[in-house]
C-alpha cells in the first residue's frame, strides 16, 4: 500500500491539470504558432511558466486503483500487476484466466 500522502498529492495534480488544461493548450498553441510574433510567443511563454508546475499533465503518475502502487501499472485495467494477478486468480476480473498451453 502506497503512502496516503502520495496518493492525495497525485489526486491534487489531477485536479490542477484539469483546471488549467485549456489555458495551457492555448498558450502552447501560441508558442508553436507560425503566425505569432516573437513578442506574443515570449508573452505566452512567460504566462505558461507562471502556471503551477503540478498543472502539467506530465506530472500525473499512473497508480493502482486498489493499492496506489506506482510501478507495474496495467492501463487497460487500472491496476498494478500484483493486484491484477490476485484478482484474476480469484476470478474477480471477468474474461481473464490464467494462461496454459
Number of C-alpha atoms within 10 A of each C-alpha: 9 13 10 11 9 14 19 11 13 19 14 15 22 18 13 18 21 13 12 16 14 11 13 20 12 12 19 15 14 19 20 10 12 10 10 13 12 11 9 15 20 14 15 19 15 12 13 18 11 9 14 12 14 18 20 17 16 10 13 16 18 18 21 25 15 13 16 19 22 17 14 13 21 14 11 6 12 15 24 22 16 15 17 20 16 12 15 16 13 10 13 11 14 8 7 13 12 8 5 4 2
